[in-house]
Amino acid sequence: MIKKPMKEENVRAIIKTGALVRAVVRTNDTGNGYNLFLFNKKKDEDVIILECKQGGIQVFETIDSAVSTAKKLGFYKIIVVL
C-alpha cells in the first residue's frame, strides 16, 4: 500500500472529481492514535492519508474525530478497523 500524505484542501478537490471512493479509519503504526485513509477508485494500492498543517501525517486522538473529519470531507460510509 502506497501512502501519499496530502493536505485537506487538496483532498477536497480530488473528492469533487469522484476519484476517492472509500474512507477507512485504523490504528496508526505506533498505536498512539488513528489515521484516516482514503482509497482511490482506480488503484486500491494508492492511498491518500491526511497531512497536518505543519507537515507530517495527521494522527487523530479518537476514532470519533477521524470519522467526523471523513464525514466533513463528504464520506457517509466509513470503515473503522480496530
N, C-alpha and C positions, 0 to 999 in steps of 0.2 A: 504494500500500500504506500503510495507516494503522497506525503502530506505537504500541501502548499499553504503556508501562512498568508493570510490576506486580510486587509482592513475591512471593517464592516461596510463602509461606503462602497467599496469595490464589489463586495459580496452582493449587496442590494442590486447593483447594476446587472450582475450576472443572473440573479434570480429573475429579474424582469424579462430576460431573454428566454426563460424556461429551461435553462441548461442544468439547473440543480433540482434534483427530484427527491432527495431523501436526507433527513436530518437524524443524526444519531448522537446521543449523549452517552459518554462512557468515562469510567475512571481513568485519570491520566496515568502516564508511565510511572510516576513517583508515588502515586497513591494518596496525594495530598489534596485532591480536588477532582474536577471533572472538565472534560473538553467537549466541544461541540464540533462534530464532523459533518460536513456537507458533501454529499456524493453527486458526481456529475452523471448526467443521463447517459452519455455515450461510453464512458470508461469508469467502471466501478473502482478501478485501482487508483484513479486520480481523485484525491480527496482534498477539499479545502477545509482548513481549520482556522478559526478566527484568530486574528493577531491583535495584541494590545495596542493602545495608542502610543505607548512608549517603545513598542517593538517587542518581539518575543511572542510566544503562544499564549493566548488567553486561557487562564485557569479560573474556573468558576468554583466558589466555595461550596455551593449546594447544587443538587440536581434541579431544584426549583428555579434557580437563577439561570441555569443553562437552558432549560425548557422555555422559560419566559423569553429569553433572547431569541431562540428559534422561532417562537410564535410571533414576536415583533418583526422578524425577518420575513414572515409570511408562510411559515410551515404550520400545518394543523395536524399532521400525523408525524409524531416524533417518537423514535425508538430509544428506549433507555436500557443500556446494558450494564448490569451490576457486576 
